[in-house]
């Protein structure tokens, strides 16, 4: 398993904890600190067990209000960072 804590930029959440399966391609768990609690808990449940590439293709580029990013978009960056660590 690979686990990282990612500090998102430009959003309300302050931390994204990502755990990937041993293959480095499947999401085991995600949790957020800060942000919209209910929505982020729901996202965490929806992505568990899914392939990183599938989730990135759905959520990458998602925005929040007039911000150029969102917690979901920042999650895609955290997932890619975790994948990079798993492959290192």
URLIN-V224401 format. One record per run of one state. SS is the DSSP state (helix for helix, strand for strand, loop for the rest). FROM is the first residue (numbers start at 1). TO is the last residue. If there is no record, write none. Layout:
SS&FROM&TO ; SS&FROM&TO
This chain:
loop&1&1 ; strand&2&6 ; loop&7&12 ; strand&13&20 ; loop&21&25 ; strand&26&34 ; loop&35&36 ; helix&37&47 ; loop&48&50 ; strand&51&51 ; helix&52&59 ; loop&60&63 ; strand&64&64 ; loop&65&66 ; strand&67&67 ; loop&68&70 ; helix&71&87 ; loop&88&88
